[in-house]
Amino acid sequence: MTHSKPGAAGPGTRILSFVKGHKKISVVIALFLGLTAFRLLTGQAAGPFPGRFGGPEAVYVELGQAEYGTMRDLGHYYGTLSAPSRFSLAPKVSGELREILVDIGDRLESGQVVAFLDDEEYQLARDRAYLAVTLAQAQLEEAQANLILATNDMNRQRNLSDKSVVAVSELEAAENRLRQAQARLDVAESQLASAKNQLLDADLRLSYTRVTAAWPSAPVAGPAASTGAPRSPEASEAAVAVAAPAASHSASAAAGGSRASAEGSPAIEEGSRASSGASAPAAGEADPASLPGLAASASGEGAGASAASSSDPAAEVSAGAASGKAAPAPSAGEGAGSSLRADPAEAGYRYVGARLADTGALVTALTPILDIVSLDPLLVVVDVIERDYPRIRVGMEASVRAEAYPGEAFRATVKRVAPVLSADSRQARVELEVPNPGLKLKPGMYAEAVFTFNVRENVWSVPADVPYRKFDGYVIFVADSATGTVSERRVELGLTEGGRVEIIGPEPIDGPVVMMGQHLLKDGQAYRVPGAEPVPAAGVKPTSGSRGPRGLSPS
């Protein structure tokens, strides 16, 4: 028997002394051993571990069902709704803004008067121009009378000279006076034409005091609807013969315009009749119509009076068509066979989007006072990436969604596709037209355009993160509840929609699919579902005393 020497410490004594000297280290070791034992007893060890029934290693996974149905290849792009027609309405002349007849949200027709400017100054300028026309008309009549006198005097001098009663010098003086009278007549005719043009200009500027909203979709009557085509002489003569102000809304201006119309028209027409020679010439006197200057004047005045006598609007429209003016374009949505149409009742209307000035403001020419927009149809502009660009074409249908109407989709049609891509973003501009018959959509709304590029029916799909990528392709794991194992299936990925991906494989998916934990699996691997009893592997019997998750014995 071996005896320790007196005073020598045994193994237990040495361990006890080490623990007493290293209390912190001892506590850490004890905690680690206790935690490891607890996890082993409760089945929470990470990673694969021996099954409860002594079978192959099992892995905790989450299972789910694959869906069988239709998959679509969609392109989602985001943009802003905008009005295809939008412009700022501004007066063409300066003045005080006397009255605004419309406000935000009001519907407008083409040619509708929306505001008035103070027209007193322009009415006075129009009256001065009318008086200048009257004066020029009187001077023309005087020049015509002098020409007739000079012509008769020359004829008499020629007869007397043939009879050798007067000297040749007196005949030459009479011919000179005739040429002077003819020249004065030419000057008077030019002055009258200039005065008439000034009157037309004054009438036009007076009409600009009525601010009119006009656009090409509908013809607009009056000077404000001028298309820029040159005015024909007949139209100029007719406008002067009428001699009425084109626009005057105040009481004094209206009275002045009526007075000028009542007094001016007869005066000019009477002057035209007087210049045409109402009485037959006496014997030996020249016929005024036979003189070159007077003949031209008479024919011009006659044409003016004739044009002035026609005030039928239908005749004016016919004259416009004869002059080569283009007919108004058809309204939006009139294309034959189109299932996406704007409301025809809204095609010719515009709406006041913003009011930029108030009554009483002193505005200058071309100062915007109203913002005019069209609401049906609307446009959505998106930037398409290079990958989807070849698949988008004009006429292709899409759906548009707005945040203001969740769950509701509006049909749209691709109207324009840019022929180039931006070198910076590699994107191309695409414009879609959205019919808006109910006017629910408004310009400025945030919109999502969804293109459907491809549709496949009767296909399997799973969440996009379920397929597990290996070095030679993608796989999924299908669970077999009878054996408690999974089978690995190699698949190909197809269309992607809403976070799901199409599964293309040689076999149908006939069981639950592993949704989480697939990176820990291999073909034939045993699996366990948290909270569910595991299935024992084939040929394995439960052992006594085995414990389930969290230390619970199987029931």
WOTATA-V843388 format. One record per residue. N is the residue number from 1. RES is the residue in three letters. D_CENTER is the distance of its C-alpha to the mean C-alpha in whole Angstrom. Layout:
n = (N N)
res = (RES RES)
d_center = (D_CENTER D_CENTER)
This chain:
n = (1 2 3 4 5 6 7 8 9 10 11 12 13 14 15 16 17 18 19 20 21 22 23 24 25 26 27 28 29 30 31 32 33 34 35 36 37 38 39 40 41 42 43 44 45 46 47 48 49 50 51 52 53 54 55 56 57 58 59 60 61 62 63 64 65 66 67 68 69 70 71 72 73 74 75 76 77 78 79 80 81 82 83 84 85 86 87 88 89 90 91 92 93 94 95 96 97 98 99 100 101 102 103 104 105 106 107 108 109 110 111 112 113 114 115 116 117 118 119 120 121 122 123 124 125 126 127 128 129 130 131 132 133 134 135 136 137 138 139 140 141 142 143 144 145 146 147 148 149 150 151 152 153 154 155 156 157 158 159 160 161 162 163 164 165 166 167 168 169 170 171 172 173 174 175 176 177 178 179 180 181 182 183 184 185 186 187 188 189 190 191 192 193 194 195 196 197 198 199 200 201 202 203 204 205 206 207 208 209 210 211 212 213 214 215 216 217 218 219 220 221 222 223 224 225 226 227 228 229 230 231 232 233 234 235 236 237 238 239 240 241 242 243 244 245 246 247 248 249 250 251 252 253 254 255 256 257 258 259 260 261 262 263 264 265 266 267 268 269 270 271 272 273 274 275 276 277 278 279 280 281 282 283 284 285 286 287 288 289 290 291 292 293 294 295 296 297 298 299 300 301 302 303 304 305 306 307 308 309 310 311 312 313 314 315 316 317 318 319 320 321 322 323 324 325 326 327 328 329 330 331 332 333 334 335 336 337 338 339 340 341 342 343 344 345 346 347 348 349 350 351 352 353 354 355 356 357 358 359 360 361 362 363 364 365 366 367 368 369 370 371 372 373 374 375 376 377 378 379 380 381 382 383 384 385 386 387 388 389 390 391 392 393 394 395 396 397 398 399 400 401 402 403 404 405 406 407 408 409 410 411 412 413 414 415 416 417 418 419 420 421 422 423 424 425 426 427 428 429 430 431 432 433 434 435 436 437 438 439 440 441 442 443 444 445 446 447 448 449 450 451 452 453 454 455 456 457 458 459 460 461 462 463 464 465 466 467 468 469 470 471 472 473 474 475 476 477 478 479 480 481 482 483 484 485 486 487 488 489 490 491 492 493 494 495 496 497 498 499 500 501 502 503 504 505 506 507 508 509 510 511 512 513 514 515 516 517 518 519 520 521 522 523 524 525 526 527 528 529 530 531 532 533 534 535 536 537 538 539 540 541 542 543 544 545 546 547 548 549 550 551 552 553 554 555)
res = (MET THR HIS SER LYS PRO GLY ALA ALA GLY PRO GLY THR ARG ILE LEU SER PHE VAL LYS GLY HIS LYS LYS ILE SER VAL VAL ILE ALA LEU PHE LEU GLY LEU THR ALA PHE ARG LEU LEU THR GLY GLN ALA ALA GLY PRO PHE PRO GLY ARG PHE GLY GLY PRO GLU ALA VAL TYR VAL GLU LEU GLY GLN ALA GLU TYR GLY THR MET ARG ASP LEU GLY HIS TYR TYR GLY THR LEU SER ALA PRO SER ARG PHE SER LEU ALA PRO LYS VAL SER GLY GLU LEU ARG GLU ILE LEU VAL ASP ILE GLY ASP ARG LEU GLU SER GLY GLN VAL VAL ALA PHE LEU ASP ASP GLU GLU TYR GLN LEU ALA ARG ASP ARG ALA TYR LEU ALA VAL THR LEU ALA GLN ALA GLN LEU GLU GLU ALA GLN ALA ASN LEU ILE LEU ALA THR ASN ASP MET ASN ARG GLN ARG ASN LEU SER ASP LYS SER VAL VAL ALA VAL SER GLU LEU GLU ALA ALA GLU ASN ARG LEU ARG GLN ALA GLN ALA ARG LEU ASP VAL ALA GLU SER GLN LEU ALA SER ALA LYS ASN GLN LEU LEU ASP ALA ASP LEU ARG LEU SER TYR THR ARG VAL THR ALA ALA TRP PRO SER ALA PRO VAL ALA GLY PRO ALA ALA SER THR GLY ALA PRO ARG SER PRO GLU ALA SER GLU ALA ALA VAL ALA VAL ALA ALA PRO ALA ALA SER HIS SER ALA SER ALA ALA ALA GLY GLY SER ARG ALA SER ALA GLU GLY SER PRO ALA ILE GLU GLU GLY SER ARG ALA SER SER GLY ALA SER ALA PRO ALA ALA GLY GLU ALA ASP PRO ALA SER LEU PRO GLY LEU ALA ALA SER ALA SER GLY GLU GLY ALA GLY ALA SER ALA ALA SER SER SER ASP PRO ALA ALA GLU VAL SER ALA GLY ALA ALA SER GLY LYS ALA ALA PRO ALA PRO SER ALA GLY GLU GLY ALA GLY SER SER LEU ARG ALA ASP PRO ALA GLU ALA GLY TYR ARG TYR VAL GLY ALA ARG LEU ALA ASP THR GLY ALA LEU VAL THR ALA LEU THR PRO ILE LEU ASP ILE VAL SER LEU ASP PRO LEU LEU VAL VAL VAL ASP VAL ILE GLU ARG ASP TYR PRO ARG ILE ARG VAL GLY MET GLU ALA SER VAL ARG ALA GLU ALA TYR PRO GLY GLU ALA PHE ARG ALA THR VAL LYS ARG VAL ALA PRO VAL LEU SER ALA ASP SER ARG GLN ALA ARG VAL GLU LEU GLU VAL PRO ASN PRO GLY LEU LYS LEU LYS PRO GLY MET TYR ALA GLU ALA VAL PHE THR PHE ASN VAL ARG GLU ASN VAL TRP SER VAL PRO ALA ASP VAL PRO TYR ARG LYS PHE ASP GLY TYR VAL ILE PHE VAL ALA ASP SER ALA THR GLY THR VAL SER GLU ARG ARG VAL GLU LEU GLY LEU THR GLU GLY GLY ARG VAL GLU ILE ILE GLY PRO GLU PRO ILE ASP GLY PRO VAL VAL MET MET GLY GLN HIS LEU LEU LYS ASP GLY GLN ALA TYR ARG VAL PRO GLY ALA GLU PRO VAL PRO ALA ALA GLY VAL LYS PRO THR SER GLY SER ARG GLY PRO ARG GLY LEU SER PRO SER)
d_center = (109 107 107 104 106 106 103 101 97 96 93 92 93 91 88 88 89 86 84 85 84 81 79 76 76 78 75 72 74 75 71 70 73 72 68 69 71 69 66 68 70 66 65 62 63 60 59 61 65 68 67 69 71 72 69 67 65 62 58 56 53 50 49 47 46 43 41 41 38 35 33 29 28 24 22 20 17 15 12 9 7 4 3 3 6 8 11 14 17 21 24 26 29 30 32 33 30 32 30 26 26 23 21 19 17 19 18 18 19 19 22 22 24 23 26 29 31 34 36 39 39 37 40 43 41 41 44 46 44 46 49 49 48 51 53 52 53 56 57 56 59 61 61 61 64 66 65 67 70 70 70 73 75 74 75 78 79 79 81 84 84 84 87 88 88 86 85 83 81 80 78 76 76 74 72 71 70 68 66 65 64 62 60 60 58 56 55 55 52 50 50 49 46 45 46 44 41 41 41 38 36 37 36 33 33 34 31 29 30 28 24 22 19 18 15 16 16 19 23 24 27 29 29 26 24 26 24 26 29 33 34 37 41 41 38 39 43 41 39 42 44 42 42 40 38 34 33 36 35 38 41 43 41 40 44 44 42 44 47 46 45 48 50 48 48 51 53 51 51 55 55 54 56 59 58 58 62 63 67 69 70 74 76 76 73 70 67 64 62 64 63 60 58 59 58 54 54 55 52 49 50 51 47 46 48 47 43 43 45 42 40 38 34 35 37 34 31 34 35 31 31 34 33 30 27 24 24 20 18 18 16 13 15 18 19 23 23 20 20 17 16 14 16 18 19 15 14 15 15 13 14 15 13 16 19 21 24 27 30 32 30 31 28 28 27 23 23 20 21 18 14 12 9 8 9 10 8 5 4 7 8 12 15 18 21 24 26 23 21 24 23 20 19 17 17 18 18 17 17 15 16 16 18 18 20 22 24 21 19 16 16 13 13 13 12 12 15 16 19 20 21 21 25 25 23 23 20 17 13 12 9 9 8 10 12 12 15 17 14 15 12 10 8 10 12 13 13 15 15 18 19 23 25 28 30 34 36 40 40 41 39 40 38 37 40 43 44 46 46 49 50 50 47 46 48 48 51 52 54 57 59 62 63 61 60 56 56 54 51 49 46 43 39 37 33 32 30 30 33 35 36 37 41 43 46 50 51 49 48 51 52 50 48 49 46 48 51 50 51 54 55 57 58 60 60 61 58 59 56 56 58 59 63 63 64 67 67 70 73 73 75 74 76 78 77 73 70 67 64 65 68 68 71 70 70)
